[in-house]
């Protein structure tokens, strides 16, 4: 029995060591980035976008803040919830507490920005 284990170990040793001398592979070349038009809105590389609908529960148009009680937004992995968003103040003109709205959102990390909003 000892002899069998010893032979198996001696046979496995060269196989195990055979990968030790390999050099790390060079990283793949990064794909060239598309040039954006001057009108394109800059968005962080890790931002996700989605569309949602809900009710306005609070708004401070001057500060660019809106709170929405919205349904699920699958494109960004969010369940239905009530949360605050930032927005450009001009997008919030004509929107009031109690309005039912459809909106586009850009999400970076856990922060969301309303990028378009329209009353239903």
Secondary structure, 3 states (H helix, E strand, C coil): CHHHHHHHHHHHHHHHHCCCCCCCCCCCCCCCCCCCCCCCCCCCCCCEEEEEEEEEEEEEHHHCEEEEEECCEHHHCECCEEEEEEECHHHHCCCCCCCEEEEEEEEECCEEEEEEEEEC
